Amino acid sequence: MGRVPSPAPTPIVSKRSGRRICMPARFADCLPGSATHLAHMPPSDCQQCGHHGDRAADQFMNPQPCAPSPPQSEHEDPFPLIPFKTEPDEAGLYRIYSNRPSIPPNENTLKSVTNAPTLAGTDWIPNSSRITEGLLTKEISQDDLYAAFFNPTSGLLMAYHYSGTGQQSVAELQCLTKFIGDPLFDSGDANSFSHTWESKNIDAYLENKSNPFHEEYGWCQSTVKIRLPKEGEKWHTEADAPELEIPGVHHRLLTDIIKSIFQDYIATMFNTTPYHEFWKSPDGRDIEVFSEAYSSPEMIETYAEINNLPREAGGSLEHTVASLMFWSDATHLANFGDASLWPFYLYFGNQSKYTQGKPTASVCHHVAYIPSLPEDLQDQYRGIFGEPCTSQVYTHCKHKLMQAIWALLLDEKFMHAYEYGMVGAPVDGTRIKNILNDKSLVPTRNSLFEKLSPHGFNRFHIFVVDELHGFELGVWKANFTHLMRILHAAGGDAIQKLNERYCTTPTFGRGTIRKFNSNVSAMKRLATRDFEDLLQCALPVFEGLLPDDDNNMVLDLLFDLATWQGFTKLCMHTEDTLKFFNNATAVLGQTLPHKYATRGRREAALASKLPGADLKGKGKAVPSGPKHKRLNLKTYKYHALGDYPDTIRQFGTTNSFSTQPGELQHQHKMLVSENPQREEEHSIKEGNAESQHCQRERTSPANHYHISKYARASFDLTEWLNELPEDNQTVLDFIPRLKDHLLARLRGIEYTGDKLDFTDEDCTQIIIANNKIYEHSVLWINYTTYDLRREQDSLNPCTHADVMVLSHENDDARHPYWYAQIIQIFHVDVWDCNDMSMEKPCQIDFVLVRWFGHKAYYQSGWSAKCLHHIGFLRGEDSPFGFLDPDVIIQGVHLIPAFESGKTDELLPNPFVQPEADLNEDWLHFYVNMFVDQDMFMHYQGGGIGHAITCKWDEFLQSDGVQVMNEQAEELENEAGEEDRDEDKDEDEGEGEEEEEEDQGEIREDKDDKEEEDPDRIEVDEGESELDDDFLIVEGYSTL
């Protein structure tokens, strides 16, 4: 769909803000994708396509010649890779492939880029694929799936029994209808169903080695051995040390999994030829784009490396890369007890990350189930050495077990395929610890190094950053814990206010922002998504809970953390956004130690002067009173923050290698069984049953909005208005204003937002059929996200009612968006007397809205480190109006400005307010631009899918860039000065103690209010890993 520029609107003065503005043109929604495969690839066989003058593309279109390989009789020189460049598509994206792809990727159709589960095409999976998690499916037919049961009906009922949560709920009842609606379900067979007999049939069936679910059909059971160490004991070689056998390792051959996948139809959906992707921006620049793992520089380098290898004589097969992404973590199987499972998963990096994020797509392949260390380990250890093992020995054994599993998986078959393709001595514990701690190593032989290093493999390149555990459950959780302790120490009702504000924060989207519980500060049973929500909504909640100086410091820190997280979770980066990400990382990296270290040094100096302080150790005092807690910044998770931008450049965006798909995989019902084949059998039958049911009708992603065909209620327009109070603002001139709106729509006049004064004669040409107005409950808005995906917002006047529309203000205080709250959703059938060809009335949909206005003289945005501040217009400012659903961009998340409070002076009548609000409105609201990545890019600018707002990109991206750079430089200078001052103080020695004491007294007087608080604390690390039973349940949400 091309972009058709609209004529510039005539500048007028807005009645809402009084500013000189250019009123917005109709919002033109751009559809991603197309109906043809790889539509941007020209049909010519010539690989050297035009546009050789583009600077960004020249370096890739003119590769260096490959060094010739030594002449060998049985080998030929490698085929030359000739880069292939595509034409820019409608969004301005084009690719430079390393070589012309032999299998054009089928990924850019509209149904394949649809995210929302309520849109048609969301569950799009190739029908010819027979992939089932954990099994080699090429030999499994539909008859095999039900061979263990008396009939298919019994199999479906047993599949239902072993799926779901095991609790009665509306969702479980809905799930039952899927199984009953299966074409193979027979109500007659259901009458003779017996769970007891079917369970016995399953057990007997699994004992038969001829069934396709037996271990001989892909699964193996092995025993691994590890060496037991003991401090002080010496052996001539490591092989002489005692062995510990660990049985019950269920695993599959990696080569079998790779063969089965690449022989399946699903492989045609893989991207086997990597490419550089560029965006032809509206200002004519060629900007590199970073998104999928299969288009990352790491993949391109590997592809070039294997294609530079000599080929066998006469060989014409294409060389491609199978990108393997492994995931492993233990999980609890029950809320009570210690039943657990340690699965080993495999994903293919050749597959889209959006597909990997859907557990129902069956793209996760079970590789192994790792047993725990034996329960009688202490007994065995005592029997060998005469004493129990220490915690260090236990940890060492766990490391050795993981390495033994890797050695088992990297067998001879895999190592042969890796190289050629596919058609000890005693140790001194203290000394070794000192050697290893410098590089955070462990005294364990690394199987990856031993197996792969002879082939030039760098094992450190396979480990990437973990945003889920590293930031959300690491850095942010530690800071949030720190803030909770500060609020407790501050006293008063700060904690109660925080809990109340979080509980009052409205929800947003389909699980984007969920309802907070009433005691957030306790942080009990919070999953990763909950900590993410806490950060995204933190700014309005923390405002005003601490004194002014501390309040500003905390709000700045929260803004920096939210900004950094927004960049981290982007699903599509460009060179521009990565530059901003680098700046945000520098600011955050300087802010964290600056905020805490300065205060820590000051308090350490004061603590050294307390009675009983150890004079030989600076600051090492043991004062009586409250315990001091300190936030530990010297951890890997803080250190790794600087690695995120470079990791994204090299491997793609963080959701390409996120640990969240593995956590989602844990949601599949896992049975406590020693034999994993039984679990897989139930997974197959569950997947088969769910794939057969008839799905409910969904809306088309091609339309910008959708409302139901059937209205919730209809009213006679005149009678409905008469029933409303006379002083209601919506009643005043309702019919004339409505006819002006309808007349402008019928005449094709662009939306202006201000009153259009048509003559009475013009208005008489509009006739509302039967004088009826029809009310609807929900309005669905479809929109294209910044990363060219199709999403949907559900707007309900009772819950999610806030929307954003385009603005074209052009003064110094301009803002790209206006905001409104939907009061009601209507449609009317209209006759236009001027249109003589009209045979029946046309339906016109519209929404009645209440407008917001921007708070005057309030500094907001990136440079001010504040969310945008808005509030309802007062009654005399014409706060109500009509909107065409086509001009709505999407829903917006508004959080009350809790510190401003409520007022009952905005509207005298409670027609548009719930009775529970007692005729009160929040005085102001904050626009939550951190609510999700798409909203983040609406305010950051540079979103490729935000074609209609591209003219605001320069304005948005210039906001705060200079301030951010200056702040990073200022903080760095301050940190350097503090370090120099600290070194100088240490060199001056004891002779300067009196001067230090005087300076300490001056600082103490300066911060008297802060230091007099006896309950003030310093926070320690306070972070922990994700508990195994805190699993992420996100469905179709982005990673």
LUMLO-518693 format. One record per residue (C-alpha): x, y, z. Coordinates in steps of 0.02 Angstrom, whole numbers, plus 50000, padded with zeros to 5 digits. Example, Ala and Ser with C-alpha at 12.3 -4.5 7.8 and 13.67 -1.06 7.14 Angstrom:
// residues 2
506154977550390506844994750357
This chain:
// residues 1039
500005000050000500845016049945500915032050043499865045649964500345062650034498875073150090498755091750054499335102850196497845108050303497455126350323498185133750484496845138750608496715142550794496165127950902494715130951018495445117851135497175125051164497115142151082498665138150979498935141150795498915123750723498775113950563497375101850594497735083450566497375074650405496505058050410497615044650486498195033550343498535016250409499915007150313499784988250300501344977750321501704963050209500934958650042499984944549960501474937849862503034928749917504534940249936503674954049841505194965349848506284952849753506334956649566505994941849451507604944349352508934930849362510294943949362510994945249535511754962249513510224973149538510244992049522510565005849649512435003149657512655021049708511955018849883513355021950008512695009850138512564995750013514224997649922515244988850055514154973450041513924973649852515814973149822516494958949928518334954949939518854940049833519064923749928520834917249953521114902149840521214885549929522664873449901522394862549747521724845449793521184831649678519624827349775519054845349806518534860249703518684878749738517194886349831515794894249732515924913249733514594922249835513804936049731512804948149839511004950449787510074966549821508194968149823507124982949781506444993349926504704987849977503264999350023503995002550195505685007150121506554990950176507754981950063508984967750087510704963150026510844944250030512524935850040511954926049888510324924949793509224914049905508724897549828507174896949940506304913949944505724916550124503834916350139503664928350284502964944950226501134941150196499864950450300499294935050394501084930450438501434947250523499864947450628500164947050815498474949650897497554933150932495904941750888496454944850708496264932350568497874923550521498664923850695498794904950707499544903350534500634887650532501044877650375499734864050355500984851850282502104852350435502074837150547503244843550679502834838050856503864843351005505044830051065504744816650933505334811250762503674813050674504084807150500503554789350545502044794050650500334793850569498644798850637498264780550671499794779750784499134793950889497594784050941498294766350934498394765151123496524768351148494914759151112494384773150994494834791050949493514797751068494394789751215496044797051154495304814551146494574813251320496234807051390497134821251300495954833651384496274825451551498154827751536498084845551469497684862151549497894866951730496924853151818495734866051894493944869751850493794886651767492964895351621494554892851519494544874151554492714872951506493094882051344494534870051315493364855251336492274861551194493784860551077493994841951110492134838451099492054848050935493424837550856492794828450699493414811950772492384813750931490904801750939489614804151077489154785751066490934780351107490984792751251489624783051343490784767951361492324778151411493294771951563494794781651626495464766551721495474755251570496214768651457497644771651581498044753051579497994753151389499264767251385500444758051502500314742051400500544751351238502124760151297502904743751351502764737251174504374741551080503464742150914502544758350955503254774350880503374782551051504634769951118506404775751153507034766451001506094779150895507274793450936507474793651124508944785951215509244782651398511044784351455512114785151610513444798451635514924797951751515794812051843517364812151950517204815952136518484827952209519064829752389520154843452455521824836552513521684820252417522884817552271522834805752123524104803451984522804807651851521014813451848520504796251784521074788651948519824798852050518234790052111516744790251992514934794352024513664786551906512094796551866510814785951772509194790851688509774803751561508424803751426509054812151268508954812551079510304813650947510534831450885510854825250709509174816250708508274832150759509154842550626508784829850489506944828250535506704847050537507584850650372506654836350287504984843150346503954855850251504244868250392506034870350328505344879950179504884893450305506694894550365507864908450314509404899450253510254914050166510734928250285510634946250232510964964150282509364974150295509234992750264507875005750280507725019750154507165033050276506015047450225507505059250226508415048250099509665039850214510075021250207509985015150387510474997550435509134987550526509434974250659508044962050697508094943250670509504931750723509624924450548510044941650477511324945950611513164949550570513644933650665512554923250548513244932050394515044929050447514704910650480513814908650313515294916350222516504905250318515674888750272515464894050091517304898050078517744880150119518284868749975516894858149902516934839949854517294836449672515674837849573514704843849725513344856449686512364856549850512064873249931512994876550093511914884050229511964886050417510854877250543510784889450688510514879950851509904889351005509914879051166508924882751323508964873951491508234877351662507434866951799505584868951837504404863551975502984852151922501834855752070501454869852189501824858352336503174845352354504864844352268504384836152104505414844451969506044842251791507604848751706507244849651519508474853851381507644863151236508214867351060507614881350946508194884850769508864902250740508354900650556506544902650611505714919250648505774925250828503924929550817503534911250784504684905650924503724916851044502124906751021502104890551121500684884051012501804884650857502734868850916504444875750870505284870151031506164853351017506494843051173508304837051171508574829651343507904828051520509314830351643509234820851808509704828851972511174823152075510744806952168509774809152330511034797852416512534808052358513044811652536512974793152580514004788352428515264801952462515404796952644515644778852593517114783652482517974797152584517284794352758516524811752774515084821352691515414832752544515464851452567514364863952478515814868252363515994849952312514114848952281514174864252168515684856952078514714840752047513274850551971514494859151853515244842551805513514835251773513094849051650514744846551559514434827851553512734831051472513564842051341514864828551308513444816151285512514827351161514064832051062514324814151006515344807950859513904809850736513644828050781515504831850779515654824050606514184834350547514924850050626516564847550532515954840450366514114845150360512604833950339511604824550150521654823351821522964829051934522584834652113522264853252139522564865652278520854873352307521474889952377522754892652240521544888152101520204899352173521384914252170521834910451989520054908051927519204922552018520084935351909519084929251759517554921851848518004904151792517654887451874518824872351896517874861451774518344854151606517244862251476516494849851353516144863451225517964868651228518624850851217517474845851074517394861650970518984871551001520004861050876518864868250741519194886250790517584887750891517554901651022516394895551159516214913051232515304918751075513834907051107513334915651269512264931051252511494943351375509924938251467508744953051484507444943251580508574937151721509944950251704508924966251707507104963251756507494950351891509224957151925509584975751910507794982051919507234970152057508754975152162508364993652138506524991252176506974981952336508144996252379506755008852354505554998952463506804999252606507055017952583505175020752593505075010152750506495020152826505675036652776504195032052885502475039552872501225032252749502385031552598502235012552582500345013252600500245026652466501335016552349500255001052368498665011152343499325019852187499915003852105498224995852143497335010952065498395010651906497265005451760497624990151656498094990951473498004979451323497904960451327498994957651478500204971751437499844980051605498914968651724497994972751883499204975452027498844967252193498504977452349500214974352428501504977152293502854982252416502904964552488503434957752316502654940852351502514928352209502914940652071503364934251899504514943251778503054951551690502524959051858504224967151886504164973851708502454981551743503094989151904504464998351809503355003951666502115012051787503345017751921503545036351881501785042551931501755030552079503395036152160503085054652131503025064252294503335049552411505015056652467505655074352503505995085252352507855081952329507685063152352506085063152250506935071052099508405059052113507255043852119506175049951974507705053051866508365035751906506685027651866506585037151702508345031351653507935013351698506305013651600507165021651449508555008751451507304994451464506285001851321507785001351205508284984051266506624975851224506414983351050506074969750922506824979950780508324991250798509145003050675510825011650680509935027050747509075018150891510685009150936511565025950950510205031951067510355015451160512215018451183511865035651254510525028851371511725015351430513075028151466511865038951565511205024151664512945017351694513475034051769511845037251860511825021151962513515023052047513325041952054511695041152150512265028352275514165029052285514245047452333513065044852478513995028952527515675037752538514945051752642514145039752764515715029152775516695044652829515375048952958515305031153022517175031253053516925044753184515625035253284516115028653456516825011153444517385013053264518915003353209520225016653178521325004853079519985001252951519205016152868517325016852889517214999752972516125004353119514904993653213513655006453276512185001853382510475004953309509695001153140510644989953023511384998652872511044990852703512034994852548511594991452367512934980552289513364987152117514854975552095513914961352013513954954051839512174959551803512654977951822514284975151730513374967051582512244982151550513574989451436513614973751329511814974751269512004986951122513494977551049512634960751074511124966950977512254972850837513084955850825511664943550859510034953050830508764959950952508584952651127506944943751089507894933350960508824924651102507704928251250507474915251387505614918651387505134905551255505914892351365504934898651515503344898251410503744880351360503654875751544501804880051538501464864351438500814851251559502284840451615501864824151700502904817451842503534801951754505184793151734504814790151551504714806151448503904796951303502264796251397502294814951422502664817551238501244806151189500004816951282500754832551204500474825151032498674820851064498374837751142499124846750992498164835650871496514838850958496774857550965497284858650782495664850350726494394861350812493464875050722494104892250768492944906650802492754920250674494064933750686494194951250616495184955550461496884963450492496714973350330495404985150405495924999350517494464996950635493024985250668491384986250763490084972750779488754970550646487444970850782487194985550899487034983151085485544995151091484625007650982483765023651033482645036650958483855051150949482625064351008481955054051153483695049051207484255067151215482705072351311483065059251444484775066851480484955081351603484825098351522486465104351596487405089851519488805096351409488505082551282486705087851253487095105651203486885107051014487085088151000486085085950839486825101150746488595096150794488245078150743487575083650574489095094650547490185079550581489165068250465489105081350328490995083550333491215064650321490035063250173490825078150083492575070950107493165085750212494665081150317494435080350504494885096750591494355094150771493555111350776491785115850738491315116850554489935129650529488825122850391487265132250343485545126450395485195122250215486705110950209486165101950367484425098650301485215088050164485715075250297484325063850357484615051150495483615035750448482145032850567482965045550684483875030750761485575030450842486405013650877487595010551023489034998051022490044990851165491794988851090492834996850953494324987050886495754997250812497024988350701498714996550676500464993150612501824992950743503565000450728504264983250680502994980550540501824968950634499934970050639499164972850810497444976750880496794987151026495094983851103494305000151159492884999251283492095015151356491985006551525493805000651537495095004751402494375020851335495865032451306496495035351128497755045851034497555054950868498765064550758499175082650788500035094850671500445108850790501885119650731502325131250875503745129450998502675119751122502035107650991501635089651028501335076050898499755068850974498085073851047497195063051174495375059151205494285047651309492905037851222491215040851304490125030651187490245021551021488845024450894488315022050717486895029850618486135026150449486165042150345485315048150187486195061650085484915070949983486275077949869486785060549815485435055149695486305038349664486075032749844484895017849847484995014350033485645023850182487495022250220488125017450390489285030050472490225024950630490815037850754491315039650935490835052651063492415058251153492965069451295494545079151253496135080851353497245096251351499105098151389499615105851553500235123451520502085127251546502455109451602504135103051542504005085051483504855072851367506595065251355507565081051397506505084651551506455066251601504595067751633503065059551558501885070551461500595078851574498775080951518497075084151596495235085151552494645101451474493435111551577491615113651531491825130751450493165124051332492015112751229492685096651305491615084951197491675080651014491455067250882492835056850804492915046050650493655029150706494815030250556495785044750633496165035350795497955029050796497775016850941497385015851125498485024851251498875020951433498505035551549499005034751732498265047151855499445060351924499135054352101500075068752180498885081452099497335073252174495535074152115494305088152083492425089952060492525106451966492775100251789491015094151749489455098051850488535082551791489045064251818488385058251648490095052451589490755047351759490455031351858489385033852012490795027152120491875042252073490695053952166490715066552024492605068252036493965067651904495825065751922496525083051897497945077251785498575061651697500255055451637500445047851464501365031551492502565031051346503455015951421501915004651422502554994251275503874995351140502695001951006502135016351117503955019351162504385021450978502915033250951503835045551065505615040551021505335041850833506145031850695504895017450694504905009650521503085004450534502545021750593502505028650417501175041750447502135049950590503845049850507503825068750488503935069850678505485058850688506755072950681505815082750813505615067850929507405061550910508155078650939507255080051107508475075951245509945069851139511055084551180510485084551360510825065851373512575067751304512945082551418512295073051568513355057851530514895068951514514465078551673514195062651774515815055251709516765071051760515965070951932516395052651957518195056151907518325070752026517635060152168518905046452132520325059052128519735066952291519635049952372521405045352316522055062052377521275059452548522085042352563523815049452521523695063452648523655050752790523345053752972523945071752968522355076852879521125068752999520595085253077520255092852906519245077652857518245079153017517875097452981517335093252804516265079252871515415091352991515085103352849514335089552743513345083752894512615101052918512225102352734511275085952736510645088052913508885082852876509455066952789510755062052917509675065053071508495051153018508935036453131507975024253022508955027952865509675011952786510845006752649510264992652538511264976752502511134966652341509354961152374509134951552212508764933452175508504922552024506794918151956505984905252067505584889751968503724890752006503604908751949503294905151766502844917551632501124916151556501104928351410500174919551268500384930251112501284944551197502934951051128504504944651206
